[in-house]
Amino acid sequence: MLHFLLVPVASIALYASDPKVNQYENGNALLRDCTGENAENASAAAVTKSICLGYVEGAADSLAVFRFINKAPACLPDGVDATQLVDVAVSFLRRHPEQRQNSAASLAAAAFVEAWCPK
C-alpha cells in the first residue's frame, strides 16, 4: 500500500522544490510572517506569527510523513515544540537569503533536516 503513495509524495516533493513553481508561500513571506515584519501593529504581528507557527508545524508534520513513507528514520527529536521549529526555520531563512524565493514548505523542511536529520 505504501508503495502506491511513494510516487505521488515524491512528485509533490520535487514539485515543491522547483523554484519556478508557484507556491502558496515562499521563504520571504514565511520570514515576514514569523518575525511579524511589516505588520501594522502588535495585533497584526500576533496574527502573522500564528500563521507562521501553523505553517511550520505543518511542514514538520509533512517531513515526518515523507520520511515514514520512504522508510527513513524519524529525525525530529522528542520534546521539540512549535516555537523551536519556528526558531530553526527563521535561523535557516536568515542564513540562506539566496534561497528565500523558493517554496516555504521545502525551505522549512530543509531547515529541519539540517538541524536534526542524520546525513
DALIN-V54796 format. One record per backbone hydrogen bond with DSSP energy under -1.0 kcal/mol. CO is the residue of the C=O (numbers start at 1). NH is the residue of the N-H. If there is no record, write none. Layout:
# DALIN-V54796
((CO NH) (CO NH))
This chain:
# DALIN-V54796
((2 6) (5 9) (6 10) (7 11) (8 12) (9 13) (10 14) (11 15) (12 16) (13 17) (18 21) (25 104) (26 30) (27 31) (28 32) (29 33) (30 34) (31 35) (32 36) (36 39) (41 45) (42 46) (43 47) (44 48) (45 49) (46 50) (47 51) (48 52) (49 53) (50 54) (51 55) (52 56) (53 57) (54 58) (55 59) (56 60) (57 61) (58 62) (59 63) (60 64) (61 65) (62 66) (63 67) (64 68) (65 69) (66 70) (67 72) (68 71) (77 80) (81 85) (82 86) (83 87) (84 88) (85 89) (86 90) (87 91) (88 92) (89 93) (90 94) (91 95) (92 96) (96 99) (99 102) (100 28) (102 27) (103 107) (104 108) (105 109) (106 110) (107 111) (108 112) (109 113) (110 114) (111 115) (112 116) (113 117))
